[in-house]
Structure formats: structure tokens, C-alpha cells
């Protein structure tokens, strides 16, 4: 499947992806824990608005969409890479158990939280992020590059 077909398919699946993301965020907000003092300080340094609202949920595996078309589309652009260590969905952040309280990972995900806020929420973030992953690839997506670089800077300060 070429990139344009994938991009068109993803655009059609975007409302379904946003619905899934919102459901997962609610799960984290209900079941998760608050940030530690260090994580709160990192969130403030990163520019997260209302960092006290952020919750972390420890999971054995970061969830992936159950819907087959959504899962396939996400896999085609490496949106949810094999066994991701973490996943931010606005104020809710999943952290894989073997990386629980990993400062750099959580800072990385907090950058994504700030991006959700800057871009206007789940749907606009997903539109931008998925488009970037589909066109330049996950590792080169500007939002992903920003998260990597900002987390490294914050954690080295």
C-alpha cells in the first residue's frame, strides 16, 4: 500500500482513533496515579498546563486498538510500534511496567501531553502526529523529534 493510500485510509479512521484515545485517556485518569515531585517539576519545565491533572498508569503492555482496521493502519505507519514503553493520550499516560518511573520516558510522554494542549486536544494532535508519521516516518516526525530532544534536555538539567 502506498503512502497516499495509507494517508487517505488514516484520515477516514481518524474519528475512530480519537474515540479510542479518549476512552483510553479516561481509563488512565480513573485508574492512574499522580506525578511524583520530580515528574511534576519536569512537567512544569516542559510547559504542561495543569500538570497536577496528569496521571500515569502502570501496565504490562501499552494497549493497542482492538478495531482491526485501526490496528492495521497504526501498524502501517509504526504509530504504535511493537511493544511501546509508553503512550501519552492527553493527560493520561500509559507506562509499561518494566519502565515504571523511568524519568526520561515520562518526560518524553509529558512533551506529548504539552503537544496535545498546544494543538488543541486529541483530534488535532492525532491529525498532526499521524500525518507526520505517514509522511516522514515515526522517528523523523517533528512532534516525535521534539519529544526526544526536549526530554533529553529536561533530564540533563
C-alpha positions in Angstrom: 0.0 0.0 0.0 1.5 3.4 -1.0 1.8 6.3 1.4 -1.1 8.3 -0.1 -3.5 5.3 0.2 -2.3 4.9 3.8 -2.8 8.6 4.5 -6.3 8.6 3.0 -7.2 5.5 5.0 -5.9 7.1 8.2 -7.9 10.3 7.5 -11.1 8.2 7.3 -10.2 6.3 10.5 -9.3 9.4 12.5 -12.6 9.8 14.3 -12.4 6.2 15.4 -8.8 6.7 16.6 -9.8 9.8 18.5 -12.6 7.9 20.2 -10.3 5.1 21.2 -7.7 7.6 22.5 -10.4 9.4 24.6 -11.6 6.1 26.1 -8.0 5.1 27.0 -7.3 8.6 28.5 -10.4 8.2 30.7 -9.2 4.8 31.8 -5.8 6.3 32.9 -7.4 9.2 34.6 -9.6 6.9 36.6 -7.0 4.2 37.5 -3.7 6.1 37.3 -1.6 7.8 39.9 -0.3 11.4 40.2 3.1 12.5 39.1 5.9 12.4 41.6 7.5 15.7 42.7 10.3 15.3 40.2 7.9 14.4 37.4 5.7 17.5 38.3 8.8 19.7 38.1 9.7 18.1 34.7 6.1 18.7 33.5 6.3 22.4 34.5 9.7 22.8 32.8 8.3 21.2 29.7 5.3 23.5 29.7 2.4 21.2 30.6 -0.6 23.2 31.7 -2.2 21.9 34.9 0.4 19.1 35.4 -1.4 18.1 38.6 -4.1 16.6 36.3 -1.7 14.2 34.6 -2.0 10.6 35.6 0.3 7.6 35.0 -1.0 4.1 34.6 1.4 1.1 35.0 0.5 -1.6 32.5 2.1 -4.9 31.4 1.6 -3.8 27.8 0.6 -0.5 26.3 -2.9 -1.0 24.8 -3.5 -1.1 21.1 -6.8 -0.5 19.4 -9.0 -3.6 19.1 -10.6 -2.4 15.8 -8.7 -4.4 13.1 -8.6 -1.6 10.5 -7.4 0.9 13.1 -4.7 -1.5 14.4 -3.6 -2.3 10.9 -3.4 1.4 9.9 -1.5 2.3 13.1 1.0 -0.6 12.4 1.5 0.5 8.8 3.0 3.8 9.9 4.6 2.5 13.1 2.3 4.7 15.1 2.2 2.1 17.9 5.5 0.4 17.5 5.9 -3.2 18.7 5.7 -3.1 22.5 5.9 0.7 23.1 7.3 1.6 26.5 4.8 4.5 27.0 1.9 6.3 25.4 0.5 9.7 26.2 -3.1 10.4 25.4 -3.6 14.0 26.5 -3.5 13.9 30.4 -3.4 10.1 30.6 0.0 8.4 30.2 0.5 4.6 30.0 3.8 3.4 31.2 4.9 -0.2 30.7 5.7 -1.9 34.0 9.4 -2.6 33.1 9.9 1.2 32.6 7.7 2.4 35.5 9.0 5.8 36.8 11.7 6.0 34.0 12.3 9.7 34.2 13.3 10.2 30.5 10.4 8.2 29.2 7.9 10.0 31.4 9.4 13.4 30.3 9.1 12.3 26.7 5.4 11.4 27.2 4.9 14.7 29.1 6.2 16.6 26.0 3.4 14.8 24.0 0.9 16.0 26.7 2.1 19.6 26.1 1.7 19.0 22.4 -1.9 17.8 22.8 -2.5 21.1 24.7 -0.7 23.2 22.1 -2.5 21.6 19.2 -6.0 21.8 20.8 -6.7 18.2 22.1 -6.9 14.6 20.9 -8.2 15.0 17.4 -5.9 17.8 16.3 -2.9 16.1 17.9 -3.7 12.8 16.2 -4.3 14.5 12.8 -0.8 16.1 13.0 1.1 13.2 14.5 -0.4 10.6 12.3 0.2 12.7 9.2 3.8 13.3 10.2 4.3 9.6 10.8 2.7 8.7 7.5 4.8 11.2 5.5 8.3 11.2 7.1 8.1 8.2 9.4 7.8 7.8 13.2 11.4 8.6 14.1 11.5 11.7 11.9 8.1 13.1 12.8 8.6 16.6 14.1 6.4 16.0 17.2 8.4 12.9 18.0 11.8 14.6 17.4 10.6 17.4 19.7 9.7 14.9 22.4 13.0 13.1 22.2 15.1 16.3 22.3 13.0 18.1 25.0 13.0 15.1 27.3 16.8 14.7 27.0 17.3 18.5 27.7 15.0 18.4 30.7 16.5 15.3 32.2 20.1 16.5 31.8 19.4 19.9 33.5 
